[in-house]
Amino acid sequence: MQSEEDSFLAERGLGPLRVWCDEQPRSAALNMAIDEVLLREMHESAGKVPILRYYDWLRPSVSIGYFQRWRETMDICELESLDVIRRWTGGGKVDHRKDQTYTLVVSRDHPFYYLPPAKNYRWVHRQVVAALQQIGTQALVTDRVDSFSPRGDHSPNCFDRPVQFDVVDDDGGKVAGAAQRRTRWGLLHQGSVVEDGLSGDENRQAWQVALAGLLSGKRSGVIDWQPPEQWLQQAQRLAEEKYAPKSWLEKF
């Protein structure tokens, strides 16, 4: 039997959804800064309509989770050859040379914000799976209850070990994962889908369209959108002052 929350999402989705297909590849620091600015500024903007952003990376990049110890997570070769960034969200290390990244930002004034983390995480990934199936890629949301730990004998790599409500293929290999941060402004959901499931630009674009429609709950609710220039200027400053400095990467 569906809960009240599940019924709400199944019938309505998120409703109106602003979608930004960011066609300009950006540095790792700027990508993370943009996501933070979207969260902060969206809460103050008129309508407070959720935002879905698709984006790419200017240089070969890797991100690590907010709480990961960078010396235990990265090796010297990666530090020398890759654009490495610490995310504002948790989770494990993600190689962005082989994935499609997206961000979903929801204001705290939206009912979705108040769902338990497991429920909104699972629901988003169900839409990721449905969108993959629309382009012919088979996947499912796993019910595994293992907890990710970047320490001890476990790999620090996010895609080495699926956790509950991640997206996996028929062999149990991880296809998509995400990390979240809940703040006084709203919910930040940063997701990654491996390239194998989205081979070719045509498939990638079709998946983006499908996911936006599924998250919104109705195609008429999808709004093509770009952020105001002042938001991007603010993100540039934040990238330079917070995310780019070595002190952020070496925070833990």
N, C-alpha and C positions, 0 to 999 in steps of 0.2 A: 504494500500500500504506500502511495506517495505521500511524503510529508507536505505540509503547507508550503514550505519553501521550494521543494522540488516541483510542485504543481505550478507555482508562480513562474518559475524559470521555464518550465516546459511549455507553458501557454503564452508567455509574454516575452521571454528573453530579457535583454537589457533595455529594449525599447530603442529610441533614437540613439545613434552611434556615429560620432565623428571619426572618419577614417583618413589617416594621413599616410600615403605611400611615399615615404621620404626617399626620393630618387638620388639624393646627393650622399655618397658614402662619406662618413665622418670618422674622426679619430675616436679611439676608445674612450678617452676622457670626455669628449664632447657628447658622445652617445649617451653616456651615463648622466651627464649634466642635463641634457635635454629631457630625459625621463623624469628627473627630479623637478625640473621647472614645470613640466606638464602637470605633475601632481599638485604642486603648490599653487600655480596660477589657475588651473582648471577649477579649483574650489572657489575662486573669487570671480570667475567669469560668469557672464549671463547664461542662465539655463543650466549650467553645470552638467552638460551632456557628456557621458563617458567618451573617452578617446581611445582609439586603436591605432597604433603606429607600427608600420613595417619599415625596417631600416637595414642598411649594410655598413660595412666597416672599411675605412679608408686604407688601412694596412692590415696584413695578417695579424689577427688579434686573439687574445685569450682573456677571459674574465674569471676572477675567483670570487667566492662568496664573501660576504661582509666579515664573517667570523673566522675565516680560514687563516692559518699561520702561513704567511707567504714564503718563508724560508723552507718550510716543510712541503710546500705545495709545488713550487717552481724549481726547475733546474737551471743551471747557469746558461746553457745553450738557448733555452726558451727566453730567458731574460734578455739575452743579447740579440735575438732574431725576431722577437714578437713584440707587438704593442700590448703590454699587460696592464690590466686595470682591475681594481677592486670594486665590485658592485655595491650598491646601497642595499641590495637584498641578500638573503642568505643563500644556502645551497653549496654546491661544489664547483669545481673548476670546469669551464666550458670552452672548448676550442671553436672559435667562431669562423674558422676557415672553411668549415664544412656544414654550415647550418643556415637556416632562415630564422632571423630574430624578429620578435614582435613584442610590443608592450601594450598592456591594457591598463588604463587609468580610470578609476571610478571614484567620484566624490563621496564623502561621508554622508551626504544628504540622500544618496541613492539606496534603495532597499538592499541591493546586492552587497553593499559594504557590511551589513549587519549579519550576513550569513556566517556560520562558523568557517574557519579557514579550510577545513577538509572539504566542506560542501562546495565552496566557490571554486576551489582548486580542481575538484573532480568535475564540476559542471563545465568549466572552461575546457578541460581536456576531452570531455565527451564531444564538444563542438569541434575541437581539433581533429578527433578521430572521424567524425562525420564528414568534415571537409576533405580529409585525406581519402575517404572512401568514395567521395564524389569524383575524384580524379583517378580512381582505380588502384589506390594504395591501401592494402589491408592492414589494419592496426586495431588495438583495443586498449581500454583503460584497465591497468592491472589492479587487483585487490590485495597485492602483497602488503604486508604490514611492517617490513624491515624499515629501520630508521637509518638515514644516512649519517655517517660519522667520518669527518676528514682525518681523524687521528687513528693511532694504532695500526692494525694490519689492513685496514680498509683503504682502497684507492681514493685519492682526493678528487678523481675525475667524476664529474656528475653523471656522464653517460656510461660509466662502467658498471653501475649498480642501480637498477630501477628501484624506486620506493613506491609506497602506496599511492595510487591514483596517477602515476606516470603513464605515458603512452608507450606500448611495446608492440613488437611484431609477433608473428606466430611462433617464433623460436624464443621469445622472451627477451630479445634484445631491445634496448631502449631506443625509441624513435623520437620522443619529445618529452621535455621536462620544463620546469619553471620554478621561480622563486618569488616570494611576495614580501612586501613591507606594508604594514598597516600604520597609518599616522593620523594625526588630528585633522589632516586635510582630506584623507581618503585612502584608497587601496592602490598600490602599485604592484602589478603582476608582470614580471619579465619572463618571456618564454623563448624556447629554442626548439626548432624542429630540424632533425638531421637531413642533410642534402639528399641522401638516398631515396627518401620518400617524396622528394620534390624535384626530380630530375627534369631539367629543361626549363627555360623561361616561361614557356606556355603553361606548363603544369603548375609552376610556382604562382603565376598570376591567377590562374583558375582557382587554386587553393586559397589565395588571399581573398578573392571575391566571395568564395563559398564560406569561409570562416567569418567574414564580416557579416554576411547575411544571417548565419546561424546564431552568432552572438547577439545580434540585434533582435532576432526573432521575426523580423519581417523585412523584406528587401526595401520597402519604402522608408524604413527607418535608418538606412545607411546614407550618410552625408559626406561627400568628398570635402576635405578640409585641409587647411594648412595653418600653422600657428602664426600669430602676429609677429612681425619682425622684432618687436621689443622683447618677446619671449626668447627668441634665438640669441639676441644680444645678451640677455641676462644669462642664458645657458653658456655662452662663450666665456663670460666673466667667471661663472661658477666652475667651469672646466679648468680654467687657469689657476683659480684660487684654491679649489678644493680637490678635484680629481686628478689633475696632472702632477702635483707635487709628490715627491718620493715619500713624504710622510704619510700620505693616504695609502699608498700601496703597502707600506711597511707598518701599518697601524697595529697589526698583531703579529 
